[in-house]
Amino acid sequence: MIGDHVLAGYVHDAGGREAIDLAQAIVAVTGGRLSVAHVHAPDRPGAASEAQTVLEQAAALLEEEPAELHAQEGRSVGRGLTALAGRIGADVIVVGSPEGGAHGRIGVGAAADHLLHSATEAVMLAPSGYGARDGLDRITVMYVRRPQCDEAVVRAAVAAERLGVPLRLVTLCLGEDPERLRDDQALAIRLALESADLPSEDVTAELAEGADVAAAMDDVAWADGELLVCASSEDAAAHRVFLGEVALKVLRAAPCPVTVLPRGYF
């Protein structure tokens, strides 16, 4: 189950606050554990002390939310978060968007870029301006017929059943034969229903049509409490995240939090 142990990467800026808000929203619906980490350079004098100060700021944002706080050494934020996640058993790493990006859209900073191309855990990104939400309304899987996406459908179906939310499959249609894509979606719907005890009316599929990825993403409606799930590329090493070119465009155009699963995430 994605979200059994959530690790939020925190820095003292808007992106850090968004990461904590999203991480809290996830553990609120999954009942999972929450950890918050600040990564500092291993060889800079005073860095460890500064990290503790930053974590105190994070604790103030958490208010009464129970969480483990970690000051983690790392040559980069992405490397530090990945190392810590492996050590503490976190199954998803949450990061925010850099300041200055488009409101409501995900920005990919250096830490997110590293995680999206090498993390061993699922990676979840909060859009710029993300605030605390009550509950989860729907899980959407960005679907194209290939093994990694079928894996994502299975994982998302199990999560949707446990959380009591509907599951939607969205496929980009950028000039392809829509009937073939609908046939692929029908097979994926069957896979979802076989993988979890979901009512058939709670598993739906839509084609997102447009001249490009951004236009196609605007062609479908998005719920306030939406979570978009993407699979890693076929180029990903086993049990690692690697986001392909099209999926990266999807992530940048998504108006909601996005989770990217490692290849072979079962």
Secondary structure, DSSP 8 states (H G I E B T S, - for coil): -TTSEEEEE--SSHHHHHHHHHHHHHHHHH--EEEEEEEE-TTSTTHHHHHHHHHHHHHHHHTT---EEEEEE-SSHHHHHHHHHHHHT-SEEEE---TTS-TTS----HHHHHHTTT-SSEEEE--TT----SS--EEEEE--SSHHHHHHHHHHHHHHHHHT--EEEEEEESSS-HHHHHHHHHHHHHHHHHHS---GGGEEEEEEE-SSHHHHHTTS---TTEEEEEE--TTS-TT-----HHHHHHHHH-SS-EEEE-TT--
